[in-house]
Amino acid sequence: MFKPRPAAPASPKRASPLSLALVAALVGLSMMSAAMFIVQIYQQADCFNELDRCLDPETATVTHRQSGMAWLLLTVLALMAAACLFRRLNSPVR
């Protein structure tokens, strides 16, 4: 019988600068949205009433507590996308 050829060793793949810039942009987006989450939840925590609304008397704007959760969701999604892309860029080519 014949012997199968040994598999070629995996060669390292170089990441393109555009891909690395995309990873950096996703990490930056996650940091920015994490900062907005902290502002929405922790700095205005004593302002929210029973209906989870906060009225700012100076600007007359109403903020809902759920808007902080939207920033948290954006943070998690951006970090997951950056991690997946970074892992894919650093995986060897077979």
C-alpha positions as CSV (number, residue, x, y, z in Angstrom):
1,M,0.0,0.0,0.0
2,F,1.0,3.6,-0.3
3,K,1.9,5.8,2.6
4,P,0.0,9.1,2.9
5,R,2.0,12.2,2.6
6,P,2.7,14.0,5.8
7,A,0.8,17.2,6.3
8,A,2.7,20.3,5.5
9,P,3.5,22.4,8.6
10,A,1.3,25.3,9.2
11,S,2.7,28.5,8.0
12,P,2.2,31.7,10.0
13,K,-0.2,34.2,8.4
14,R,0.6,37.8,8.4
15,A,-2.3,40.1,9.3
16,S,-2.9,43.0,7.0
17,P,-2.7,46.5,8.4
18,L,-6.4,47.0,7.6
19,S,-7.4,44.0,9.7
20,L,-5.4,45.2,12.6
21,A,-6.9,48.7,12.3
22,L,-10.3,47.1,12.4
23,V,-9.4,45.2,15.6
24,A,-8.2,48.5,17.1
25,A,-11.3,50.3,16.1
26,L,-13.5,47.6,17.6
27,V,-11.5,47.8,20.9
28,G,-11.8,51.6,20.8
29,L,-15.6,51.3,20.3
30,S,-15.9,48.9,23.2
31,M,-13.9,51.2,25.5
32,M,-16.0,54.2,24.5
33,S,-19.3,52.4,25.0
34,A,-18.0,51.0,28.3
35,A,-17.4,54.6,29.4
36,M,-20.9,55.6,28.4
37,F,-22.3,52.7,30.4
38,I,-20.4,53.8,33.5
39,V,-21.7,57.3,33.1
40,Q,-25.3,56.1,32.6
41,I,-25.4,53.6,35.4
42,Y,-23.0,54.5,38.2
43,Q,-22.7,58.3,38.1
44,Q,-26.5,58.8,37.8
45,A,-27.5,55.9,40.1
46,D,-29.1,58.1,42.8
47,C,-31.1,60.1,40.2
48,F,-33.4,57.3,39.0
49,N,-36.9,57.1,40.5
50,E,-39.3,54.1,40.8
51,L,-40.0,54.2,37.0
52,D,-36.3,53.9,36.2
53,R,-36.3,57.5,34.8
54,C,-33.9,60.3,35.6
55,L,-34.9,63.9,35.0
56,D,-32.0,66.4,34.7
57,P,-33.3,69.7,35.9
58,E,-30.6,71.8,34.2
59,T,-31.1,70.4,30.7
60,A,-34.6,69.1,31.1
61,T,-33.7,65.7,29.6
62,V,-35.1,62.4,30.7
63,T,-32.8,59.4,30.8
64,H,-34.0,55.8,31.1
65,R,-32.0,53.2,32.9
66,Q,-32.3,50.8,29.9
67,S,-30.1,53.1,27.9
68,G,-27.2,52.0,30.1
69,M,-27.9,48.4,29.2
70,A,-27.7,49.3,25.5
71,W,-24.2,50.7,26.0
72,L,-23.3,47.5,27.8
73,L,-24.6,45.3,25.0
74,L,-22.6,47.4,22.5
75,T,-19.5,47.0,24.6
76,V,-19.8,43.2,24.8
77,L,-20.6,42.8,21.1
78,A,-17.6,45.0,20.0
79,L,-15.2,43.1,22.3
80,M,-16.5,39.7,21.1
81,A,-16.1,40.8,17.5
82,A,-12.5,42.1,18.1
83,A,-11.6,38.9,19.9
84,C,-12.9,36.7,17.2
85,L,-11.2,38.7,14.5
86,F,-7.9,38.8,16.4
87,R,-8.0,35.0,16.9
88,R,-8.8,34.5,13.3
89,L,-5.9,36.7,12.2
90,N,-3.4,34.8,14.5
91,S,-4.5,31.3,13.5
92,P,-2.1,29.5,11.3
93,V,-3.0,28.7,7.7
94,R,-3.4,25.0,6.9
